[in-house]
């Protein structure tokens, strides 16, 4: 077990409890499943006239969704500044992060949601669609990681 969690399991347990509590709070307070891609889309309604981004439910809830989105970005910034001492936390080249981000965005649209919406909220509510999507996400990720490793691609 130590090989899987060299820094102990407590940080993962606490993180999971925070994620679960946050998702439950948002759902109980608003009736909305807390998927990050939908939250980002609603935030983009401030600067875009695209119909998909300006749905009524997005417009009615975009203020608190903006706070949620800023919390995700802000949390990462706080971690980078105070835990990592302001250093970049990956050895992956910036262009690869950019390309990966584009691919994740396309996959999010194709899958009609992201891993937080399907994986945390959808699986938690026993949605068949979400269970299939999460299984697909995991299968593609595992195969991709194995292919990349076999090709000898390094960060």
N, C-alpha and C positions, 0 to 999 in steps of 0.2 A: 504494500500500500504506500510505503514511503517513496517508492520510485514514481508513483503517479502524483503524489502530493508532497514534494520535498520540503515545502514550507509549512506543512501541516494542513489539516482539513478545515480548521476553524474559519479562516478568511473566506473560503468558498461557501461554507454554511451560513455565515453572517451575510454575505453578499446575496445569496439565494433568498434568505429571509427578508432582506430589504426589498429585493425585486418583487417577491410575492406580496409583501405588505403594500407596496406602492401600487401594484396592479389591482389588488383587491380594493384599495381605497378609491382609486380612480373609477373602478367599475361601480362600486357601491354609491359613490357620490354623483356619478354622471350617467351610468348605464352604458358607457362607452368602453370597448376593449382597447387597451393601451398599446397599440402597435406603433412602433417608432416611424415607420414609413408613412402611415396616415397622418401622424402628428406633423411630420416634415411637410407633407403635401398641404396641410391646412395652413402651416406657417407661410408657405410660398404664395398663398392667396393674397397676402399683403402686397406682393410685387408683380403678380401675374393676372392677366385677364382670361386665362384658359378656363373653359367651362368646368373641366374636371376638378380644377383647384378651387373653384368658387361655388361648390355645392352648398346648399342652405345649411346643412349640419356643420360643415367646415366654418362657414362664416359666423354662425351662432356661437361656436365654441373655440374660435381660433385664438382668443386672448389667453385663455388658460393653457391651451395647447402650445402656444409660443413659450410660455413659462416652462412647460415640461421640456420642450426642445432645447431651450437655453440651459436648463438644468443638466441635460445630457452632455452638452458641450462644456458647460462650466465645470461639471464634475471631473471631466477628463483634464481640463486645464488646472484645476486645483491639485489633482493627483500629480500631474507633470511638474508643477511648481514646487509643491511641498513634500511629496514623497520621493520624486525622482530628481529633485534639485534643479528643476528647470531644463533638464536634458531631454532630448528626443528619445523615446522609449522603444525604438525599433531599429534594426539594421537594414530593413527593407528599403530599397531605393525609392525615392519619391515618385518616379514615373511608374513604378510597379504599383504603388499605392493608388495612384490616379487611375490606372487601367483597371485595377481590381475594384475600385469604387464604381467605375462605370459598369463593369460586369455585374456587380451586386445590384446596382440600380435597375439594370435591365431584368435581372432575375427576379427582383422584387415586384416589378410590374407584371412579368409573366406568371409569377406565383400568386398574384393578387394579395400581396402582403409580405411581411418580413419575418425573420425568425422570432422576433419578440412578440409580434401579434399572433403568429401561428404557433410558435413553440411554447410560449409562456401562457398566453390567454386561450388560444384555440385548443391546445392539447388539454389544458386545465379544465375546459368546459366540454371535453370529450367530442369535439367537432371532428367528424370523419375527414372532411376536407383538410383540416389542419394537420391531422395525424398523417395523412398521405403526403402532404407538403413537407412536413418535418422529416419524414422518412426519405423523401426525395432529396431534400437539402443535405442530409447526412450522407446519403449514398454518393451523391455528386462530390461532396467535399472529400470524402475518404478516397474515392477513385482519383480525383484531381491531385490530392496530396501524394498518393502513391506514384502516379505518373510523373509528377514534378520531381519527386525524389529519385525515381529510376532514371530520369534524364540528367540528373546531377545538377539541377538548377539550385543555385544558392542565393541567399538574400542579396 
